[in-house]
């Protein structure tokens, strides 16, 4: 997928993980850390990508 698509997916996934954690009240440190690392990687890829003018 493109960097923009990967960023959008990672942002949505990270939000979902944080929301699930908040709603369940359980400690899921590894899952949160994995989602954070994916999101951070997507942010780094996006920062190196030229955004199309129509966006």
PQR file of N, CA, C, O and H, with PARSE charges and radii, in Angstrom:
ATOM      1  N   UNK A   1       0.827  -1.212   0.000 -0.4000 1.5000
ATOM      2  CA  UNK A   1       0.000   0.000   0.000 -0.0000 2.0000
ATOM      3  C   UNK A   1       0.861   1.262   0.000  0.5500 1.7000
ATOM      4  O   UNK A   1       2.029   1.236   0.385 -0.5500 1.4000
ATOM      5  N   UNK A   2       0.269   2.342  -0.432 -0.4000 1.5000
ATOM      6  CA  UNK A   2       0.989   3.618  -0.445 -0.0000 2.0000
ATOM      7  C   UNK A   2       1.233   4.087   0.990  0.5500 1.7000
ATOM      8  O   UNK A   2       0.614   3.591   1.931 -0.5500 1.4000
ATOM      9  H   UNK A   2      -0.681   2.363  -0.745  0.4000 1.0000
ATOM     10  N   UNK A   3       2.135   5.040   1.138 -0.4000 1.5000
ATOM     11  CA  UNK A   3       2.441   5.575   2.469 -0.0000 2.0000
ATOM     12  C   UNK A   3       1.209   6.220   3.096  0.5500 1.7000
ATOM     13  O   UNK A   3       1.001   6.123   4.306 -0.5500 1.4000
ATOM     14  H   UNK A   3       2.638   5.443   0.373  0.4000 1.0000
ATOM     15  N   UNK A   4       0.397   6.875   2.279 -0.4000 1.5000
ATOM     16  CA  UNK A   4      -0.824   7.514   2.793 -0.0000 2.0000
ATOM     17  C   UNK A   4      -1.804   6.459   3.292  0.5500 1.7000
ATOM     18  O   UNK A   4      -2.382   6.601   4.370 -0.5500 1.4000
ATOM     19  H   UNK A   4       0.566   6.954   1.297  0.4000 1.0000
ATOM     20  N   UNK A   5      -1.990   5.396   2.504 -0.4000 1.5000
ATOM     21  CA  UNK A   5      -2.882   4.316   2.925 -0.0000 2.0000
ATOM     22  C   UNK A   5      -2.361   3.632   4.184  0.5500 1.7000
ATOM     23  O   UNK A   5      -3.133   3.321   5.091 -0.5500 1.4000
ATOM     24  H   UNK A   5      -1.520   5.281   1.629  0.4000 1.0000
ATOM     25  N   UNK A   6      -1.061   3.399   4.238 -0.4000 1.5000
ATOM     26  CA  UNK A   6      -0.468   2.753   5.408 -0.0000 2.0000
ATOM     27  C   UNK A   6      -0.628   3.625   6.647  0.5500 1.7000
ATOM     28  O   UNK A   6      -0.908   3.117   7.732 -0.5500 1.4000
ATOM     29  H   UNK A   6      -0.434   3.652   3.501  0.4000 1.0000
ATOM     30  N   UNK A   7      -0.450   4.937   6.490 -0.4000 1.5000
ATOM     31  CA  UNK A   7      -0.641   5.856   7.611 -0.0000 2.0000
ATOM     32  C   UNK A   7      -2.086   5.810   8.103  0.5500 1.7000
ATOM     33  O   UNK A   7      -2.331   5.721   9.306 -0.5500 1.4000
ATOM     34  H   UNK A   7      -0.223   5.350   5.608  0.4000 1.0000
ATOM     35  N   UNK A   8      -3.036   5.869   7.179 -0.4000 1.5000
ATOM     36  CA  UNK A   8      -4.452   5.854   7.560 -0.0000 2.0000
ATOM     37  C   UNK A   8      -4.802   4.562   8.291  0.5500 1.7000
ATOM     38  O   UNK A   8      -5.497   4.591   9.307 -0.5500 1.4000
ATOM     39  H   UNK A   8      -2.836   5.941   6.202  0.4000 1.0000
ATOM     40  N   UNK A   9      -4.329   3.435   7.782 -0.4000 1.5000
ATOM     41  CA  UNK A   9      -4.601   2.158   8.429 -0.0000 2.0000
ATOM     42  C   UNK A   9      -3.967   2.108   9.822  0.5500 1.7000
ATOM     43  O   UNK A   9      -4.614   1.695  10.785 -0.5500 1.4000
ATOM     44  H   UNK A   9      -3.765   3.411   6.956  0.4000 1.0000
ATOM     45  N   UNK A  10      -2.724   2.521   9.926 -0.4000 1.5000
ATOM     46  CA  UNK A  10      -2.024   2.475  11.209 -0.0000 2.0000
ATOM     47  C   UNK A  10      -2.666   3.401  12.234  0.5500 1.7000
ATOM     48  O   UNK A  10      -2.786   3.045  13.406 -0.5500 1.4000
ATOM     49  H   UNK A  10      -2.199   2.857   9.144  0.4000 1.0000
ATOM     50  N   UNK A  11      -3.079   4.587  11.796 -0.4000 1.5000
ATOM     51  CA  UNK A  11      -3.743   5.524  12.710 -0.0000 2.0000
ATOM     52  C   UNK A  11      -5.055   4.940  13.218  0.5500 1.7000
ATOM     53  O   UNK A  11      -5.356   5.024  14.409 -0.5500 1.4000
ATOM     54  H   UNK A  11      -2.982   4.876  10.844  0.4000 1.0000
ATOM     55  N   UNK A  12      -5.831   4.353  12.323 -0.4000 1.5000
ATOM     56  CA  UNK A  12      -7.106   3.751  12.727 -0.0000 2.0000
ATOM     57  C   UNK A  12      -6.872   2.565  13.656  0.5500 1.7000
ATOM     58  O   UNK A  12      -7.588   2.397  14.643 -0.5500 1.4000
ATOM     59  H   UNK A  12      -5.586   4.285  11.356  0.4000 1.0000
ATOM     60  N   UNK A  13      -5.885   1.754  13.346 -0.4000 1.5000
ATOM     61  CA  UNK A  13      -5.586   0.593  14.180 -0.0000 2.0000
ATOM     62  C   UNK A  13      -5.106   1.019  15.562  0.5500 1.7000
ATOM     63  O   UNK A  13      -5.529   0.449  16.568 -0.5500 1.4000
ATOM     64  H   UNK A  13      -5.304   1.891  12.544  0.4000 1.0000
ATOM     65  N   UNK A  14      -4.232   2.010  15.620 -0.4000 1.5000
ATOM     66  CA  UNK A  14      -3.725   2.492  16.903 -0.0000 2.0000
ATOM     67  C   UNK A  14      -4.872   3.058  17.742  0.5500 1.7000
ATOM     68  O   UNK A  14      -4.945   2.800  18.944 -0.5500 1.4000
ATOM     69  H   UNK A  14      -3.888   2.473  14.803  0.4000 1.0000
ATOM     70  N   UNK A  15      -5.750   3.814  17.127 -0.4000 1.5000
ATOM     71  CA  UNK A  15      -6.921   4.348  17.828 -0.0000 2.0000
ATOM     72  C   UNK A  15      -7.777   3.207  18.373  0.5500 1.7000
ATOM     73  O   UNK A  15      -8.214   3.249  19.523 -0.5500 1.4000
ATOM     74  H   UNK A  15      -5.690   4.024  16.152  0.4000 1.0000
ATOM     75  N   UNK A  16      -8.015   2.190  17.550 -0.4000 1.5000
ATOM     76  CA  UNK A  16      -8.827   1.047  17.964 -0.0000 2.0000
ATOM     77  C   UNK A  16      -8.191   0.318  19.145  0.5500 1.7000
ATOM     78  O   UNK A  16      -8.882  -0.067  20.088 -0.5500 1.4000
ATOM     79  H   UNK A  16      -7.660   2.156  16.615  0.4000 1.0000
ATOM     80  N   UNK A  17      -6.877   0.133  19.090 -0.4000 1.5000
ATOM     81  CA  UNK A  17      -6.174  -0.538  20.189 -0.0000 2.0000
ATOM     82  C   UNK A  17      -6.294   0.274  21.470  0.5500 1.7000
ATOM     83  O   UNK A  17      -6.578  -0.283  22.530 -0.5500 1.4000
ATOM     84  H   UNK A  17      -6.316   0.446  18.324  0.4000 1.0000
ATOM     85  N   UNK A  18      -6.082   1.582  21.386 -0.4000 1.5000
ATOM     86  CA  UNK A  18      -6.186   2.423  22.582 -0.0000 2.0000
ATOM     87  C   UNK A  18      -7.608   2.458  23.125  0.5500 1.7000
ATOM     88  O   UNK A  18      -7.810   2.432  24.339 -0.5500 1.4000
ATOM     89  H   UNK A  18      -5.851   2.034  20.525  0.4000 1.0000
ATOM     90  N   UNK A  19      -8.591   2.515  22.238 -0.4000 1.5000
ATOM     91  CA  UNK A  19      -9.985   2.513  22.676 -0.0000 2.0000
ATOM     92  C   UNK A  19     -10.340   1.189  23.342  0.5500 1.7000
ATOM     93  O   UNK A  19     -10.998   1.174  24.382 -0.5500 1.4000
ATOM     94  H   UNK A  19      -8.427   2.536  21.252  0.4000 1.0000
ATOM     95  N   UNK A  20      -9.910   0.084  22.751 -0.4000 1.5000
ATOM     96  CA  UNK A  20     -10.170  -1.230  23.340 -0.0000 2.0000
ATOM     97  C   UNK A  20      -9.531  -1.340  24.718  0.5500 1.7000
ATOM     98  O   UNK A  20     -10.138  -1.864  25.652 -0.5500 1.4000
ATOM     99  H   UNK A  20      -9.375   0.096  21.906  0.4000 1.0000
ATOM    100  N   UNK A  21      -8.319  -0.848  24.838 -0.4000 1.5000
ATOM    101  CA  UNK A  21      -7.616  -0.885  26.118 -0.0000 2.0000
ATOM    102  C   UNK A  21      -8.374  -0.072  27.164  0.5500 1.7000
ATOM    103  O   UNK A  21      -8.542  -0.511  28.301 -0.5500 1.4000
ATOM    104  H   UNK A  21      -7.826  -0.422  24.079  0.4000 1.0000
ATOM    105  N   UNK A  22      -8.824   1.102  26.775 -0.4000 1.5000
ATOM    106  CA  UNK A  22      -9.547   1.969  27.700 -0.0000 2.0000
ATOM    107  C   UNK A  22     -10.864   1.342  28.137  0.5500 1.7000
ATOM    108  O   UNK A  22     -11.228   1.402  29.311 -0.5500 1.4000
ATOM    109  H   UNK A  22      -8.688   1.460  25.851  0.4000 1.0000
ATOM    110  N   UNK A  23     -11.573   0.743  27.194 -0.4000 1.5000
ATOM    111  CA  UNK A  23     -12.885   0.165  27.497 -0.0000 2.0000
ATOM    112  C   UNK A  23     -12.784  -1.107  28.340  0.5500 1.7000
ATOM    113  O   UNK A  23     -13.649  -1.354  29.180 -0.5500 1.4000
ATOM    114  H   UNK A  23     -11.277   0.694  26.240  0.4000 1.0000
ATOM    115  N   UNK A  24     -11.758  -1.905  28.133 -0.4000 1.5000
ATOM    116  CA  UNK A  24     -11.648  -3.165  28.866 -0.0000 2.0000
ATOM    117  C   UNK A  24     -10.926  -3.007  30.187  0.5500 1.7000
ATOM    118  O   UNK A  24     -11.130  -3.794  31.112 -0.5500 1.4000
ATOM    119  H   UNK A  24     -11.055  -1.705  27.451  0.4000 1.0000
ATOM    120  N   UNK A  25     -10.083  -1.992  30.279 -0.4000 1.5000
ATOM    121  CA  UNK A  25      -9.362  -1.764  31.521 -0.0000 2.0000
ATOM    122  C   UNK A  25      -8.283  -2.798  31.795  0.5500 1.7000
ATOM    123  O   UNK A  25      -7.766  -2.874  32.909 -0.5500 1.4000
ATOM    124  H   UNK A  25      -9.918  -1.353  29.528  0.4000 1.0000
ATOM    125  N   UNK A  26      -7.941  -3.587  30.799 -0.4000 1.5000
ATOM    126  CA  UNK A  26      -6.911  -4.607  30.993 -0.0000 2.0000
ATOM    127  C   UNK A  26      -5.553  -4.070  30.580  0.5500 1.7000
ATOM    128  O   UNK A  26      -5.449  -3.062  29.882 -0.5500 1.4000
ATOM    129  H   UNK A  26      -8.362  -3.526  29.893  0.4000 1.0000
ATOM    130  N   UNK A  27      -4.540  -4.750  31.016 -0.4000 1.5000
ATOM    131  CA  UNK A  27      -3.177  -4.340  30.682 -0.0000 2.0000
ATOM    132  C   UNK A  27      -2.709  -5.135  29.472  0.5500 1.7000
ATOM    133  O   UNK A  27      -2.464  -6.338  29.556 -0.5500 1.4000
ATOM    134  H   UNK A  27      -4.625  -5.569  31.583  0.4000 1.0000
ATOM    135  N   UNK A  28      -2.592  -4.451  28.363 -0.4000 1.5000
ATOM    136  CA  UNK A  28      -2.191  -5.077  27.109 -0.0000 2.0000
ATOM    137  C   UNK A  28      -0.993  -4.316  26.550  0.5500 1.7000
ATOM    138  O   UNK A  28      -1.018  -3.831  25.420 -0.5500 1.4000
ATOM    139  H   UNK A  28      -2.791  -3.473  28.294  0.4000 1.0000
ATOM    140  N   UNK A  29       0.033  -4.225  27.351 -0.4000 1.5000
ATOM    141  CA  UNK A  29       1.194  -3.402  27.023 -0.0000 2.0000
ATOM    142  C   UNK A  29       1.828  -3.788  25.686  0.5500 1.7000
ATOM    143  O   UNK A  29       2.152  -2.910  24.886 -0.5500 1.4000
ATOM    144  H   UNK A  29       0.052  -4.619  28.270  0.4000 1.0000
ATOM    145  N   UNK A  30       2.010  -5.075  25.433 -0.4000 1.5000
ATOM    146  CA  UNK A  30       2.658  -5.506  24.189 -0.0000 2.0000
ATOM    147  C   UNK A  30       1.829  -5.138  22.966  0.5500 1.7000
ATOM    148  O   UNK A  30       2.378  -4.699  21.955 -0.5500 1.4000
ATOM    149  H   UNK A  30       1.747  -5.788  26.083  0.4000 1.0000
ATOM    150  N   UNK A  31       0.519  -5.311  23.049 -0.4000 1.5000
ATOM    151  CA  UNK A  31      -0.346  -4.981  21.917 -0.0000 2.0000
ATOM    152  C   UNK A  31      -0.309  -3.474  21.641  0.5500 1.7000
ATOM    153  O   UNK A  31      -0.245  -3.050  20.487 -0.5500 1.4000
ATOM    154  H   UNK A  31       0.074  -5.667  23.870  0.4000 1.0000
ATOM    155  N   UNK A  32      -0.348  -2.684  22.691 -0.4000 1.5000
ATOM    156  CA  UNK A  32      -0.290  -1.230  22.529 -0.0000 2.0000
ATOM    157  C   UNK A  32       1.063  -0.820  21.951  0.5500 1.7000
ATOM    158  O   UNK A  32       1.123   0.025  21.057 -0.5500 1.4000
ATOM    159  H   UNK A  32      -0.399  -3.028  23.628  0.4000 1.0000
ATOM    160  N   UNK A  33       2.133  -1.402  22.446 -0.4000 1.5000
ATOM    161  CA  UNK A  33       3.463  -1.064  21.943 -0.0000 2.0000
ATOM    162  C   UNK A  33       3.607  -1.447  20.471  0.5500 1.7000
ATOM    163  O   UNK A  33       4.179  -0.683  19.692 -0.5500 1.4000
ATOM    164  H   UNK A  33       2.084  -2.088  23.173  0.4000 1.0000
ATOM    165  N   UNK A  34       3.100  -2.615  20.077 -0.4000 1.5000
ATOM    166  CA  UNK A  34       3.165  -3.032  18.673 -0.0000 2.0000
ATOM    167  C   UNK A  34       2.397  -2.067  17.773  0.5500 1.7000
ATOM    168  O   UNK A  34       2.884  -1.683  16.710 -0.5500 1.4000
ATOM    169  H   UNK A  34       2.635  -3.235  20.709  0.4000 1.0000
ATOM    170  N   UNK A  35       1.192  -1.676  18.201 -0.4000 1.5000
ATOM    171  CA  UNK A  35       0.387  -0.744  17.408 -0.0000 2.0000
ATOM    172  C   UNK A  35       1.080   0.616  17.326  0.5500 1.7000
ATOM    173  O   UNK A  35       1.058   1.266  16.281 -0.5500 1.4000
ATOM    174  H   UNK A  35       0.796  -1.988  19.064  0.4000 1.0000
ATOM    175  N   UNK A  36       1.691   1.040  18.423 -0.4000 1.5000
ATOM    176  CA  UNK A  36       2.422   2.309  18.432 -0.0000 2.0000
ATOM    177  C   UNK A  36       3.603   2.269  17.465  0.5500 1.7000
ATOM    178  O   UNK A  36       3.828   3.219  16.715 -0.5500 1.4000
ATOM    179  H   UNK A  36       1.710   0.512  19.272  0.4000 1.0000
ATOM    180  N   UNK A  37       4.348   1.176  17.482 -0.4000 1.5000
ATOM    181  CA  UNK A  37       5.500   1.051  16.590 -0.0000 2.0000
ATOM    182  C   UNK A  37       5.067   1.051  15.125  0.5500 1.7000
ATOM    183  O   UNK A  37       5.726   1.665  14.285 -0.5500 1.4000
ATOM    184  H   UNK A  37       4.165   0.404  18.091  0.4000 1.0000
ATOM    185  N   UNK A  38       3.961   0.365  14.811 -0.4000 1.5000
ATOM    186  CA  UNK A  38       3.429   0.379  13.444 -0.0000 2.0000
ATOM    187  C   UNK A  38       3.037   1.795  13.031  0.5500 1.7000
ATOM    188  O   UNK A  38       3.332   2.232  11.919 -0.5500 1.4000
ATOM    189  H   UNK A  38       3.425  -0.133  15.493  0.4000 1.0000
ATOM    190  N   UNK A  39       2.365   2.511  13.944 -0.4000 1.5000
ATOM    191  CA  UNK A  39       1.932   3.878  13.665 -0.0000 2.0000
ATOM    192  C   UNK A  39       3.139   4.799  13.475  0.5500 1.7000
ATOM    193  O   UNK A  39       3.155   5.625  12.563 -0.5500 1.4000
ATOM    194  H   UNK A  39       2.126   2.156  14.848  0.4000 1.0000
ATOM    195  N   UNK A  40       4.135   4.656  14.327 -0.4000 1.5000
ATOM    196  CA  UNK A  40       5.341   5.470  14.221 -0.0000 2.0000
ATOM    197  C   UNK A  40       6.051   5.218  12.889  0.5500 1.7000
ATOM    198  O   UNK A  40       6.506   6.159  12.239 -0.5500 1.4000
ATOM    199  H   UNK A  40       4.122   3.984  15.068  0.4000 1.0000
ATOM    200  N   UNK A  41       6.144   3.961  12.490 -0.4000 1.5000
ATOM    201  CA  UNK A  41       6.767   3.614  11.213 -0.0000 2.0000
ATOM    202  C   UNK A  41       5.988   4.243  10.053  0.5500 1.7000
ATOM    203  O   UNK A  41       6.586   4.778   9.119 -0.5500 1.4000
ATOM    204  H   UNK A  41       5.774   3.196  13.018  0.4000 1.0000
ATOM    205  N   UNK A  42       4.658   4.177  10.115 -0.4000 1.5000
ATOM    206  CA  UNK A  42       3.826   4.772   9.060 -0.0000 2.0000
ATOM    207  C   UNK A  42       4.017   6.287   9.011  0.5500 1.7000
ATOM    208  O   UNK A  42       4.045   6.871   7.928 -0.5500 1.4000
ATOM    209  H   UNK A  42       4.173   3.743  10.873  0.4000 1.0000
ATOM    210  N   UNK A  43       4.147   6.923  10.168 -0.4000 1.5000
ATOM    211  CA  UNK A  43       4.390   8.373  10.208 -0.0000 2.0000
ATOM    212  C   UNK A  43       5.720   8.719   9.553  0.5500 1.7000
ATOM    213  O   UNK A  43       5.818   9.695   8.810 -0.5500 1.4000
ATOM    214  H   UNK A  43       4.124   6.449  11.047  0.4000 1.0000
ATOM    215  N   UNK A  44       6.735   7.922   9.829 -0.4000 1.5000
ATOM    216  CA  UNK A  44       8.053   8.166   9.239 -0.0000 2.0000
ATOM    217  C   UNK A  44       8.008   7.993   7.728  0.5500 1.7000
ATOM    218  O   UNK A  44       8.604   8.783   6.997 -0.5500 1.4000
ATOM    219  H   UNK A  44       6.655   7.128  10.433  0.4000 1.0000
ATOM    220  N   UNK A  45       7.308   6.968   7.251 -0.4000 1.5000
ATOM    221  CA  UNK A  45       7.187   6.762   5.812 -0.0000 2.0000
ATOM    222  C   UNK A  45       6.433   7.923   5.170  0.5500 1.7000
ATOM    223  O   UNK A  45       6.811   8.400   4.100 -0.5500 1.4000
ATOM    224  H   UNK A  45       6.823   6.326   7.845  0.4000 1.0000
ATOM    225  N   UNK A  46       5.370   8.371   5.826 -0.4000 1.5000
ATOM    226  CA  UNK A  46       4.567   9.464   5.286 -0.0000 2.0000
ATOM    227  C   UNK A  46       5.374  10.758   5.222  0.5500 1.7000
ATOM    228  O   UNK A  46       5.204  11.549   4.295 -0.5500 1.4000
ATOM    229  H   UNK A  46       5.064   7.983   6.695  0.4000 1.0000
ATOM    230  N   UNK A  47       6.239  10.974   6.190 -0.4000 1.5000
ATOM    231  CA  UNK A  47       7.032  12.205   6.199 -0.0000 2.0000
ATOM    232  C   UNK A  47       8.022  12.260   5.035  0.5500 1.7000
ATOM    233  O   UNK A  47       8.506  13.335   4.679 -0.5500 1.4000
ATOM    234  H   UNK A  47       6.377  10.331   6.944  0.4000 1.0000
ATOM    235  N   UNK A  48       8.318  11.122   4.453 -0.4000 1.5000
ATOM    236  CA  UNK A  48       9.227  11.060   3.311 -0.0000 2.0000
ATOM    237  C   UNK A  48       8.493  10.993   1.976  0.5500 1.7000
ATOM    238  O   UNK A  48       9.115  10.773   0.937 -0.5500 1.4000
ATOM    239  H   UNK A  48       7.925  10.249   4.742  0.4000 1.0000
ATOM    240  N   UNK A  49       7.183  11.180   1.996 -0.4000 1.5000
ATOM    241  CA  UNK A  49       6.357  11.052   0.803 -0.0000 2.0000
ATOM    242  C   UNK A  49       5.778  12.408   0.419  0.5500 1.7000
ATOM    243  O   UNK A  49       5.328  13.166   1.278 -0.5500 1.4000
ATOM    244  H   UNK A  49       6.677  11.358   2.840  0.4000 1.0000
ATOM    245  N   UNK A  50       5.793  12.702  -0.863 -0.4000 1.5000
ATOM    246  CA  UNK A  50       5.157  13.936  -1.324 -0.0000 2.0000
ATOM    247  C   UNK A  50       3.654  13.684  -1.406  0.5500 1.7000
ATOM    248  O   UNK A  50       3.207  12.758  -2.082 -0.5500 1.4000
ATOM    249  H   UNK A  50       6.159  12.086  -1.560  0.4000 1.0000
ATOM    250  N   UNK A  51       2.892  14.504  -0.722 -0.4000 1.5000
ATOM    251  CA  UNK A  51       1.440  14.362  -0.699 -0.0000 2.0000
ATOM    252  C   UNK A  51       0.875  14.912  -2.004  0.5500 1.7000
ATOM    253  O   UNK A  51       1.224  16.020  -2.412 -0.5500 1.4000
ATOM    254  H   UNK A  51       3.256  15.257  -0.173  0.4000 1.0000
ATOM    255  N   UNK A  52       0.002  14.141  -2.665 -0.4000 1.5000
ATOM    256  CA  UNK A  52      -0.600  14.632  -3.911 -0.0000 2.0000
ATOM    257  C   UNK A  52      -1.393  15.921  -3.665  0.5500 1.7000
ATOM    258  O   UNK A  52      -2.016  16.066  -2.613 -0.5500 1.4000
ATOM    259  H   UNK A  52      -0.281  13.241  -2.333  0.4000 1.0000
ATOM    260  N   UNK A  53      -1.379  16.843  -4.607 -0.4000 1.5000
ATOM    261  CA  UNK A  53      -2.055  18.137  -4.431 -0.0000 2.0000
ATOM    262  C   UNK A  53      -3.558  18.019  -4.162  0.5500 1.7000
ATOM    263  O   UNK A  53      -4.130  18.885  -3.499 -0.5500 1.4000
ATOM    264  H   UNK A  53      -0.873  16.725  -5.461  0.4000 1.0000
ATOM    265  N   UNK A  54      -4.202  16.970  -4.660 -0.4000 1.5000
ATOM    266  CA  UNK A  54      -5.653  16.854  -4.504 -0.0000 2.0000
ATOM    267  C   UNK A  54      -6.069  16.432  -3.091  0.5500 1.7000
ATOM    268  O   UNK A  54      -7.262  16.375  -2.793 -0.5500 1.4000
ATOM    269  H   UNK A  54      -3.737  16.267  -5.199  0.4000 1.0000
ATOM    270  N   UNK A  55      -5.109  16.141  -2.229 -0.4000 1.5000
ATOM    271  CA  UNK A  55      -5.471  15.707  -0.868 -0.0000 2.0000
ATOM    272  C   UNK A  55      -5.490  16.884   0.061  0.5500 1.7000
ATOM    273  O   UNK A  55      -5.772  16.729   1.249 -0.5500 1.4000
ATOM    274  H   UNK A  55      -4.140  16.187  -2.471  0.4000 1.0000
TER
END
